[in-house]
Amino acid sequence: MTRVVLVGAGAMGRAWLSAIAENPGVELAGVVDLDLDAARRAAPGLPTGTDVVSVAARAGADAVINVTVPAAHHAVTTAALFAGFPVLGEKPVADTVARALSLTAAAEAGGRLFMVSQSRRWNPQLFTLRDMTAGLGPIATVGTEFFRAPHFGGFREEMAQPLLVDMAIHAFDSARFLLGADPVQVSCQTWNPSWSWFAGDACAAAVFEMTGGARYVYHGSWCAPGPESSWNGSWRVVGQEGTALWDGDHDPVGPSVPAVEAPSGIAGALSVFVEALRTGETPMGEVHGNVLSLAMVEAAVRSSAEGRPVMIDDVLSQAHSEALRDETRPEVRKVLQGWTDVRAALG
Ligand SMILES: NC(=O)c1ccc[n+]([C@@H]2O[C@H](COP(=O)([O-])OP(=O)(O)OC[C@H]3O[C@@H](n4cnc5c(N)ncnc54)[C@H](O)[C@@H]3O)[C@@H](O)[C@H]2O)c1
């Protein structure tokens, strides 16, 4: 039985409480939130508090699940790792690539597993599309169209780049997974139509050059009234040998491939995390493998702001300098200093 402490009892925290309850190998040991009443409501009778390290110690936890707001990911996860707890954290890995690199180095320095739950990657239909993609020969283009009209209220309607920062990271991460390739550079424009109910740019169009030469093209809007795409977006993969299509909700259409069994959603990420703790093997989603998905977001935001293509390696090397400048833990700083090539350090 793996005993976990959940940090962050907000909207997504409630979804994680259900995933924990439904996994017979996982037991909730305590809940942490700055809002103590929210923590108590989430875990009547269990240890609660506002500090992850003291609650996890008191609860005798084996691991921590971090579902706080992105700005708190770095502090909460670093504290848990250095107190000896492996961490499963919600996307995004951190609020900036610099802090994502610091967390990656913290996982190396502390020797504890830090896995990011990028939940839309854990989708059996996406795994099938990946297998179809592998059968299409050299790939020219992968495209995602994402068009919805949600009224969230709250922070998303106030952010400068709500679509790119809060949502597109899922699609960017899925594109890396599909192609087995990483981003090289991006050209991106973002804009906000006159009828938008978002303060920031709710529309984006981005073209990424990927390693191997394929282009990944993302086109989306969060203020698109009318027929909506899937929350996963709608996908087209074009290769030398043909095309594969996925509407985001049903089985993809393309070359025939064997049926795929794959973990699904946050419940899937939780089962993969627990299995990795048991076996000691490195799971998909381990922090090193996730950082480039956040780098795609940060590079796209920068490209839009500066009106020019942005190289991913420039984003990484600037983030590395910032991480070194801001690092307060000597053992993390030492790991960061050892990285002469950030992309190589991420594997
Ligand atoms: N995978 C998905 O599809 C998906 C969907 C929604 C949200 N998310 C992610 O889940 C995370 C949480 O989002 P949410 O919608 O639940 O936000 P939320 O604001 O509803 O909840 C966050 C909670 O964290 C608490 N918190 C903030 N800082 C803390 C700290 N330092 N220590 C302890 N608690 C702290 C807040 O008090 C709040 O209760 C975000 O990273 C978000 O991107 C993922």
The ligand as an SDF file (V2000), in Angstrom:
LIG
                    3D

 44 48  0  0  0  0  0  0  0  0999 V2000
   -4.4390   17.8180  -15.9470 N   0  0  0  0  0  0  0  0  0  0  0  0
   -5.4590   18.6180  -16.1450 C   0  0  0  0  0  0  0  0  0  0  0  0
   -6.2430   18.4110  -17.0410 O   0  0  0  0  0  0  0  0  0  0  0  0
   -5.6470   19.7940  -15.2400 C   0  0  0  0  0  0  0  0  0  0  0  0
   -6.8820   20.4400  -15.1540 C   0  0  0  0  0  0  0  0  0  0  0  0
   -7.0190   21.4940  -14.2640 C   0  0  0  0  0  0  0  0  0  0  0  0
   -5.9340   21.9240  -13.4900 C   0  0  0  0  0  0  0  0  0  0  0  0
   -4.7410   21.2790  -13.6180 N   0  0  0  0  0  0  0  0  0  0  0  0
   -3.5750   21.7020  -12.8200 C   0  0  0  0  0  0  0  0  0  0  0  0
   -3.8120   21.3930  -11.4570 O   0  0  0  0  0  0  0  0  0  0  0  0
   -3.1890   22.3750  -10.6170 C   0  0  0  0  0  0  0  0  0  0  0  0
   -4.2280   22.9500   -9.6580 C   0  0  0  0  0  0  0  0  0  0  0  0
   -5.2740   23.5610  -10.3960 O   0  0  0  0  0  0  0  0  0  0  0  0
   -6.7090   23.8350   -9.7510 P   0  0  0  0  0  0  0  0  0  0  0  0
   -7.6150   24.1650  -10.8790 O   0  0  0  0  0  0  0  0  0  0  0  0
   -7.0730   22.7450   -8.8200 O   0  0  0  0  0  0  0  0  0  0  0  0
   -6.4120   25.1620   -8.8900 O   0  0  0  0  0  0  0  0  0  0  0  0
   -7.2160   25.6640   -7.6070 P   0  0  0  0  0  0  0  0  0  0  0  0
   -6.8700   27.1020   -7.4610 O   0  0  0  0  0  0  0  0  0  0  0  0
   -8.6530   25.2550   -7.6870 O   0  0  0  0  0  0  0  0  0  0  0  0
   -6.5830   24.8350   -6.3640 O   0  0  0  0  0  0  0  0  0  0  0  0
   -5.2530   24.9800   -5.9500 C   0  0  0  0  0  0  0  0  0  0  0  0
   -5.1870   24.7800   -4.4510 C   0  0  0  0  0  0  0  0  0  0  0  0
   -3.8100   24.8500   -4.0510 O   0  0  0  0  0  0  0  0  0  0  0  0
   -3.7340   25.5400   -2.8280 C   0  0  0  0  0  0  0  0  0  0  0  0
   -2.3760   26.0710   -2.6680 N   0  0  0  0  0  0  0  0  0  0  0  0
   -1.8040   27.1010   -3.3220 C   0  0  0  0  0  0  0  0  0  0  0  0
   -0.5260   27.2560   -2.9210 N   0  0  0  0  0  0  0  0  0  0  0  0
   -0.2890   26.3110   -1.9800 C   0  0  0  0  0  0  0  0  0  0  0  0
    0.8330   25.9690   -1.1910 C   0  0  0  0  0  0  0  0  0  0  0  0
    1.9920   26.6410   -1.2850 N   0  0  0  0  0  0  0  0  0  0  0  0
    0.7260   24.9400   -0.3120 N   0  0  0  0  0  0  0  0  0  0  0  0
   -0.4440   24.2600   -0.1870 C   0  0  0  0  0  0  0  0  0  0  0  0
   -1.5560   24.5520   -0.9290 N   0  0  0  0  0  0  0  0  0  0  0  0
   -1.4740   25.5630   -1.8000 C   0  0  0  0  0  0  0  0  0  0  0  0
   -4.8110   26.6080   -2.9240 C   0  0  0  0  0  0  0  0  0  0  0  0
   -5.1900   27.0890   -1.6590 O   0  0  0  0  0  0  0  0  0  0  0  0
   -5.9220   25.8480   -3.6530 C   0  0  0  0  0  0  0  0  0  0  0  0
   -6.8060   25.2270   -2.7290 O   0  0  0  0  0  0  0  0  0  0  0  0
   -2.5620   23.4020  -11.5560 C   0  0  0  0  0  0  0  0  0  0  0  0
   -1.2060   23.0980  -11.7460 O   0  0  0  0  0  0  0  0  0  0  0  0
   -3.3230   23.2060  -12.8530 C   0  0  0  0  0  0  0  0  0  0  0  0
   -2.5680   23.5560  -14.0060 O   0  0  0  0  0  0  0  0  0  0  0  0
   -4.5930   20.2250  -14.4480 C   0  0  0  0  0  0  0  0  0  0  0  0
  1  2  1  0
  2  3  2  0
  2  4  1  0
  4  5  1  0
  4 44  2  0
  5  6  2  0
  6  7  1  0
  7  8  2  0
  8  9  1  0
  8 44  1  0
  9 10  1  0
  9 42  1  0
 10 11  1  0
 11 12  1  0
 11 40  1  0
 12 13  1  0
 13 14  1  0
 14 15  2  0
 14 16  1  0
 14 17  1  0
 17 18  1  0
 18 19  2  0
 18 20  1  0
 18 21  1  0
 21 22  1  0
 22 23  1  0
 23 24  1  0
 23 38  1  0
 24 25  1  0
 25 26  1  0
 25 36  1  0
 26 27  1  0
 26 35  1  0
 27 28  2  0
 28 29  1  0
 29 30  1  0
 29 35  2  0
 30 31  1  0
 30 32  2  0
 32 33  1  0
 33 34  2  0
 34 35  1  0
 36 37  1  0
 36 38  1  0
 38 39  1  0
 40 41  1  0
 40 42  1  0
 42 43  1  0
M  CHG  2   8   1  16  -1
M  END
$$$$
